[in-house]
Amino acid sequence: MSAFKWILAALGVLAGIGALYQLISEARDKPKHPLPGKLVDGGGHRLHINCMGEGSPKVVMDAGGAGSSLDWSLVQPEVAKFTRVCTFDRSGLGWSYPGPEGGISQRIVEELESLLSNAKIEGPYVIGGQSFGGQNMRLFASQHPDKVAGMVLVDSAHEDWAKIKFQAPWHTRLMEDVRQLIFGLYPILARLGWLRLRHRPMGVAQGLPTEVRTVATALGLRSRAFDWVPGVLTKIEVSDNQLRNSPPLPDIPLTVLSAHTQYEPWGIPAAEADKYWMELQADLASRVPNSTHIVSETGGHGLHIDEPELVINAVRQIVETVRAKR
């Protein structure tokens, strides 16, 4: 046998061992981390939803990026002290099963509507979203104004944020595009056990209690946690366009919580990026009359983890405003 064939055979054996390692690890982790809520039909596949507390209006919250319902671990129990609050996992994330067109805001809105209906959680709701979750919740509010009584945006993503990359040098944009191509291989690498071996879980928020991070890590190392990754830039662009073409937000109580940008996207200086980010955050607050815009000077993008009290108080004020109107 030639050296080339030996190399191919060795790679095949390693791939098989890695895939078996991944399967065994997932099977071992599953009974250790039972879902805290329940699985409900979300439009053809099961989605995880976790509700706490009692009272009305009910609060529904969506995590950012590849996060899960665990991201709200510091916020949800406190909100549950004054009303019923539900968090959920989008398709393929957390305890939810994958669905078609994962990662597209319109599909997420449709799944959330089915999830709430099938779980018998009646509105109108006070909705909240962090980062990408904020975009999803804005789209939900614009398309279902009769179901939304108030909203809290936690350093929400904005459909025009990606425009800043055109101010970056061509070579840094090229490097980011290459990185995204490599990122697109993650579903394969996950199934071969490589990402587990390198301890590269998807969507684990730092700053959460150790026991929560342990569960999030186990969920973030499963193969299906990476299935939303291929074409993520295209999905973001599609979602951005869906927001641009959506109806205006209803006239509801709105609080926008913002944090200063602390990194350099596409190599653009942090100060320049922060100035643009704050302009976009102010734009979100301007979408509804008499909204409240609060800028944190100490917290980062994950305000719900860095400053949970800020988020809890914002939700409480919106809930009290809605109750007073009733």
Legacy VTK file of the C-alpha trace (Angstrom):
# vtk DataFile Version 3.0
C-alpha trace
ASCII
DATASET POLYDATA
POINTS 326 float
0.000 0.000 0.000
1.336 3.442 -0.931
2.049 6.113 1.664
-0.903 8.143 0.388
-3.301 5.239 0.952
-1.870 4.701 4.432
-2.518 8.345 5.240
-6.093 8.107 3.958
-6.685 4.957 5.974
-5.272 6.578 9.111
-7.464 9.647 8.623
-10.497 7.410 8.151
-9.758 5.565 11.372
-9.280 8.846 13.267
-12.534 10.198 11.838
-14.366 7.068 12.930
-12.906 7.245 16.420
-13.797 10.925 16.653
-17.365 10.348 15.509
-17.788 7.508 18.013
-16.326 9.721 20.751
-18.868 12.433 19.908
-21.819 10.018 19.918
-20.829 8.405 23.213
-20.216 11.789 24.855
-23.614 13.131 23.788
-25.355 9.981 25.042
-23.488 10.237 28.338
-24.362 13.930 28.838
-28.068 13.705 27.981
-29.376 12.175 31.240
-27.166 14.498 33.290
-28.898 17.640 32.039
-32.677 17.184 31.775
-34.598 20.099 30.336
-35.962 22.515 32.972
-39.142 23.267 30.995
-41.053 21.227 28.442
-40.979 20.424 24.733
-43.863 21.830 22.688
-44.636 21.728 18.981
-43.247 24.841 17.351
-44.463 24.278 13.814
-43.502 20.729 12.909
-40.714 20.140 15.422
-40.368 20.362 19.175
-39.077 23.485 20.898
-38.124 23.927 24.528
-39.932 26.531 26.637
-39.417 27.183 30.338
-41.912 29.259 32.338
-41.752 30.484 35.942
-43.918 32.585 38.227
-47.500 33.719 38.038
-49.209 36.878 36.879
-49.973 39.009 33.876
-48.824 40.324 31.497
-46.608 37.373 30.702
-42.992 38.074 29.753
-41.334 36.204 26.868
-37.586 36.530 26.291
-35.242 35.503 23.449
-31.483 35.077 23.831
-28.873 36.414 21.443
-26.728 34.673 18.840
-26.238 31.000 19.572
-27.429 31.445 23.152
-30.187 29.537 24.901
-32.780 29.980 27.599
-29.949 29.476 30.096
-28.660 32.941 29.192
-31.514 34.400 31.263
-30.606 32.445 34.411
-29.814 35.601 36.377
-32.889 37.465 35.155
-35.753 34.972 34.866
-36.019 33.889 38.544
-36.197 37.523 39.658
-38.807 38.485 37.052
-40.797 35.412 38.144
-41.235 37.090 41.533
-43.629 39.665 40.051
-45.102 37.993 36.925
-45.023 34.872 34.776
-41.942 34.778 32.541
-41.042 32.336 29.780
-37.762 31.747 28.007
-37.325 29.456 25.027
-34.675 27.867 22.828
-34.705 28.571 19.115
-34.468 25.658 16.684
-31.388 23.504 17.216
-30.209 25.466 20.267
-30.512 24.557 23.919
-32.925 21.650 24.261
-34.874 22.452 21.069
-34.856 20.235 18.020
-33.660 21.563 14.648
-36.170 22.972 12.224
-36.204 24.203 8.630
-34.528 27.498 7.748
-32.924 27.775 11.159
-31.513 31.173 12.066
-33.838 33.287 9.887
-35.823 35.882 11.864
-39.091 35.365 9.986
-38.980 31.632 10.619
-38.142 32.259 14.293
-41.163 34.548 14.637
-43.435 31.924 13.074
-42.048 29.215 15.353
-42.469 31.409 18.428
-46.082 32.133 17.538
-46.785 28.389 17.183
-44.877 27.623 20.375
-46.813 30.122 22.491
-50.133 29.033 21.006
-49.504 25.316 21.507
-48.159 25.897 25.016
-51.418 27.747 25.855
-49.528 30.901 26.826
-51.934 33.709 26.055
-50.973 37.287 25.319
-50.615 40.114 25.063
-46.993 39.745 26.126
-44.158 41.905 27.315
-41.334 40.681 25.112
-37.589 41.027 25.521
-34.582 40.153 23.422
-30.827 40.452 23.666
-28.628 41.056 20.605
-30.038 38.963 17.715
-32.946 38.053 19.965
-33.855 41.741 19.978
-34.215 41.697 16.202
-36.468 38.651 16.374
-38.678 40.240 19.004
-38.952 43.502 17.058
-40.113 41.539 14.034
-42.607 39.660 16.208
-43.986 42.944 17.584
-44.281 44.567 14.164
-46.133 41.585 12.704
-48.302 40.822 15.744
-49.062 44.193 17.350
-52.225 42.819 18.973
-50.152 40.273 20.906
-47.498 42.626 22.302
-48.104 45.029 25.207
-44.517 46.157 25.838
-40.902 45.444 24.965
-37.395 45.546 26.423
-34.401 45.457 24.088
-31.102 44.419 25.674
-28.247 45.804 23.556
-30.272 44.669 20.576
-28.780 44.027 17.170
-29.733 46.500 14.439
-30.379 45.711 10.791
-27.885 48.380 9.662
-24.965 47.331 11.868
-23.217 45.329 9.132
-22.909 48.458 7.004
-19.965 49.517 9.138
-17.816 46.782 7.577
-17.629 48.784 4.344
-15.566 51.333 6.248
-12.973 48.655 7.011
-9.885 47.932 4.858
-10.457 45.320 2.158
-7.981 42.885 3.686
-9.745 42.789 7.068
-13.076 42.154 5.316
-11.428 39.364 3.343
-10.035 37.805 6.517
-13.496 37.864 8.075
-15.000 36.195 5.003
-12.340 33.466 5.180
-13.052 33.006 8.870
-16.743 32.563 8.111
-15.935 29.907 5.514
-13.923 27.991 8.094
-16.714 28.550 10.597
-19.040 26.849 8.130
-17.110 23.597 8.610
-18.081 23.443 12.278
-21.062 21.053 11.823
-18.683 18.479 10.285
-15.937 19.080 12.844
-18.480 18.751 15.654
-19.668 15.362 14.414
-16.066 14.167 14.190
-15.507 15.106 17.827
-12.877 17.734 16.986
-14.667 20.668 18.613
-15.396 18.614 21.716
-11.752 17.596 21.910
-10.733 21.252 21.570
-13.489 22.258 24.032
-15.145 24.727 21.668
-18.819 24.758 22.751
-21.350 26.910 20.938
-23.196 29.709 22.713
-21.842 29.519 26.279
-22.205 32.883 28.003
-19.417 33.794 30.379
-20.375 35.269 33.724
-23.176 32.835 34.468
-22.999 30.640 37.602
-20.677 27.654 37.276
-23.504 25.113 37.375
-25.324 26.907 34.552
-22.172 27.119 32.415
-21.652 23.388 32.911
-25.079 22.628 31.451
-24.651 25.206 28.660
-21.294 23.687 27.752
-22.772 20.187 27.455
-25.556 21.531 25.218
-23.118 23.645 23.223
-20.891 20.660 22.412
-23.689 18.622 20.814
-23.455 18.250 17.054
-26.784 19.923 16.323
-25.717 23.062 18.184
-23.518 23.899 15.184
-26.007 23.188 12.407
-27.152 26.817 12.157
-23.600 28.008 11.372
-23.212 27.409 7.588
-24.209 30.523 5.721
-24.630 32.504 8.930
-23.696 35.773 7.203
-26.337 35.163 4.545
-28.896 34.383 7.239
-28.070 37.628 9.030
-28.452 39.586 5.797
-31.814 37.942 5.096
-32.979 38.684 8.644
-31.809 42.298 8.326
-33.865 42.733 5.167
-36.890 41.214 6.863
-36.614 43.880 9.562
-36.238 46.654 6.983
-39.386 45.511 5.191
-41.479 44.958 8.305
-44.347 47.214 9.456
-43.516 49.884 12.049
-43.547 48.938 15.708
-46.839 49.425 17.546
-47.107 52.287 20.044
-46.199 50.279 23.132
-44.016 50.934 26.191
-40.428 50.359 25.066
-37.150 50.397 26.958
-33.872 50.174 25.074
-30.862 49.119 27.164
-27.505 49.726 25.485
-23.846 49.027 26.223
-20.786 50.634 24.697
-18.994 48.596 22.031
-15.714 47.288 23.406
-14.200 45.535 20.391
-12.973 46.369 16.894
-15.293 44.845 14.258
-13.542 44.173 10.962
-10.518 46.024 12.348
-12.412 49.307 12.760
-11.291 51.336 15.833
-13.449 50.670 18.891
-14.260 54.363 19.381
-15.566 54.663 15.821
-17.562 51.443 16.123
-19.011 52.545 19.457
-20.157 55.882 18.020
-22.004 54.102 15.213
-23.466 51.516 17.613
-24.868 54.228 19.867
-26.447 55.957 16.867
-28.189 52.699 15.985
-29.336 52.174 19.570
-30.790 55.677 19.637
-32.550 54.876 16.375
-34.210 51.852 17.989
-35.454 54.022 20.842
-36.873 56.523 18.349
-39.139 53.893 16.775
-41.757 54.324 19.520
-42.973 57.609 21.078
-42.024 58.196 24.715
-39.630 55.243 24.853
-36.860 55.003 27.449
-33.213 54.672 26.448
-30.681 53.691 29.116
-26.971 53.439 28.338
-24.800 51.395 30.697
-21.332 52.752 31.322
-20.006 49.590 32.944
-21.710 46.569 31.351
-20.827 44.874 28.081
-22.906 43.421 25.270
-24.288 40.790 27.660
-26.053 43.269 29.930
-28.417 40.545 31.138
-25.370 38.879 32.688
-23.147 41.870 33.514
-25.958 43.944 35.022
-28.991 41.690 35.511
-30.633 44.180 37.887
-30.736 46.730 35.076
-32.694 44.297 32.905
-34.928 43.123 35.760
-35.874 46.685 36.678
-36.583 47.571 33.042
-38.905 44.574 32.694
-40.609 45.413 36.003
-41.290 48.996 34.915
-42.781 47.872 31.593
-44.962 45.282 33.350
-46.183 47.891 35.859
-46.904 50.351 33.038
-48.978 47.745 31.212
-50.875 46.865 34.381
-51.593 50.531 35.085
-53.045 50.985 31.595
-55.376 48.054 32.185
LINES 1 327
326 0 1 2 3 4 5 6 7 8 9 10 11 12 13 14 15 16 17 18 19 20 21 22 23 24 25 26 27 28 29 30 31 32 33 34 35 36 37 38 39 40 41 42 43 44 45 46 47 48 49 50 51 52 53 54 55 56 57 58 59 60 61 62 63 64 65 66 67 68 69 70 71 72 73 74 75 76 77 78 79 80 81 82 83 84 85 86 87 88 89 90 91 92 93 94 95 96 97 98 99 100 101 102 103 104 105 106 107 108 109 110 111 112 113 114 115 116 117 118 119 120 121 122 123 124 125 126 127 128 129 130 131 132 133 134 135 136 137 138 139 140 141 142 143 144 145 146 147 148 149 150 151 152 153 154 155 156 157 158 159 160 161 162 163 164 165 166 167 168 169 170 171 172 173 174 175 176 177 178 179 180 181 182 183 184 185 186 187 188 189 190 191 192 193 194 195 196 197 198 199 200 201 202 203 204 205 206 207 208 209 210 211 212 213 214 215 216 217 218 219 220 221 222 223 224 225 226 227 228 229 230 231 232 233 234 235 236 237 238 239 240 241 242 243 244 245 246 247 248 249 250 251 252 253 254 255 256 257 258 259 260 261 262 263 264 265 266 267 268 269 270 271 272 273 274 275 276 277 278 279 280 281 282 283 284 285 286 287 288 289 290 291 292 293 294 295 296 297 298 299 300 301 302 303 304 305 306 307 308 309 310 311 312 313 314 315 316 317 318 319 320 321 322 323 324 325
